[in-house]
């Protein structure tokens, strides 16, 4: 009987150690999925604007669930307009949606925006 209690205690300790690692891996995969989905929406918006001149918006649902979670600093998306390189930071969100669209700047050029 003592052996069974010892085995159950060891298994409980191993599970207690493993849960934070599993949670961390799950949130990291959710963050990676969010970044990939936003980049895909960004490419679709820019491609649609270049091909047809239509300004549209794509809403990307957030899959992260843990508040203030961030594995790494959120990545930047780089793009060029008239030979000038620009960058957009993907905001860190844990609820709602990312909105990817094109907005005109002060000179009338449409520039992508992520919020």
C-alpha positions as CSV (number, residue, x, y, z in Angstrom):
1,X,0.0,0.0,0.0
2,X,2.9,2.4,0.8
3,X,4.3,1.8,-2.6
4,X,1.1,2.8,-4.3
5,X,0.9,6.0,-2.2
6,X,4.5,6.8,-3.2
7,X,3.8,6.2,-6.9
8,X,0.8,8.5,-6.8
9,X,2.8,11.2,-5.0
10,X,5.6,11.0,-7.6
11,X,3.1,11.2,-10.5
12,X,1.3,14.2,-8.8
13,X,4.7,16.0,-8.5
14,X,5.6,15.3,-12.1
15,X,2.1,16.6,-13.2
16,X,2.6,19.8,-11.1
17,X,5.9,20.4,-12.8
18,X,4.6,19.7,-16.3
19,X,1.5,21.9,-16.2
20,X,3.4,25.3,-16.5
21,X,5.4,24.0,-19.4
22,X,2.3,22.8,-21.2
23,X,0.5,26.1,-20.6
24,X,3.5,28.0,-21.9
25,X,3.7,25.9,-25.0
26,X,0.0,26.3,-25.7
27,X,0.2,30.1,-25.4
28,X,3.3,30.3,-27.5
29,X,1.5,28.3,-30.3
30,X,-1.5,30.6,-30.0
31,X,0.7,33.7,-30.3
32,X,2.4,32.2,-33.3
33,X,-0.9,31.5,-34.9
34,X,-2.1,35.1,-34.3
35,X,1.0,36.5,-35.9
36,X,0.7,34.2,-38.9
37,X,-2.9,35.1,-39.4
38,X,-2.2,38.8,-39.2
39,X,0.6,38.6,-41.7
40,X,-1.7,36.7,-44.1
41,X,-4.4,39.3,-43.7
42,X,-1.8,42.0,-44.2
43,X,-0.6,40.4,-47.5
44,X,-4.2,40.0,-48.7
45,X,-5.1,43.6,-48.0
46,X,-2.0,45.0,-49.7
47,X,-2.4,42.6,-52.6
48,X,-6.0,43.6,-53.1
49,X,-5.1,47.3,-53.0
50,X,-2.3,46.9,-55.5
51,X,-4.4,44.8,-57.9
52,X,-7.7,46.7,-57.8
53,X,-7.2,49.8,-55.7
54,X,-9.9,48.7,-53.3
55,X,-9.5,49.5,-49.7
56,X,-10.9,46.8,-47.5
57,X,-10.6,45.5,-43.9
58,X,-10.0,42.1,-42.6
59,X,-10.8,41.2,-39.0
60,X,-8.6,38.5,-37.5
61,X,-9.9,36.8,-34.3
62,X,-7.4,36.6,-31.4
63,X,-6.7,33.1,-30.2
64,X,-4.6,34.0,-27.2
65,X,-6.3,33.6,-23.8
66,X,-3.9,34.5,-21.0
67,X,-3.8,38.3,-20.2
68,X,-0.5,40.1,-20.5
69,X,1.0,37.0,-22.1
70,X,3.8,37.5,-24.5
71,X,6.6,35.1,-25.3
72,X,8.7,37.5,-27.3
73,X,8.3,41.1,-28.4
74,X,5.7,41.1,-31.1
75,X,7.3,41.1,-34.6
76,X,7.4,43.9,-37.1
77,X,6.0,43.7,-40.6
78,X,8.3,45.5,-43.1
79,X,7.0,46.8,-46.4
80,X,8.2,49.4,-49.0
81,X,6.3,52.3,-50.6
82,X,8.0,54.2,-53.4
83,X,11.4,52.8,-52.3
84,X,11.0,53.8,-48.7
85,X,11.0,51.0,-46.1
86,X,8.2,51.2,-43.4
87,X,7.5,48.9,-40.5
88,X,4.3,48.1,-38.5
89,X,4.3,46.4,-35.1
90,X,1.7,43.8,-34.5
91,X,-0.1,44.9,-31.3
92,X,-0.2,42.3,-28.5
93,X,-3.8,41.3,-27.8
94,X,-5.5,38.6,-25.7
95,X,-9.1,39.2,-26.7
96,X,-11.2,40.6,-29.6
97,X,-9.8,40.9,-33.1
98,X,-7.0,42.4,-35.0
99,X,-8.2,44.8,-37.7
100,X,-6.0,45.0,-40.8
101,X,-6.8,47.7,-43.3
102,X,-5.4,50.4,-45.6
103,X,-5.7,54.1,-44.6
104,X,-4.7,57.2,-46.6
105,X,-1.9,59.3,-45.2
106,X,-1.4,63.1,-45.4
107,X,-0.2,62.8,-49.0
108,X,-3.1,60.7,-50.1
109,X,-1.1,57.4,-50.3
110,X,-2.9,54.4,-48.8
111,X,-0.8,52.8,-46.1
112,X,-1.6,49.5,-44.3
113,X,-2.6,49.7,-40.6
114,X,-2.9,47.0,-38.0
115,X,-4.9,47.7,-34.8
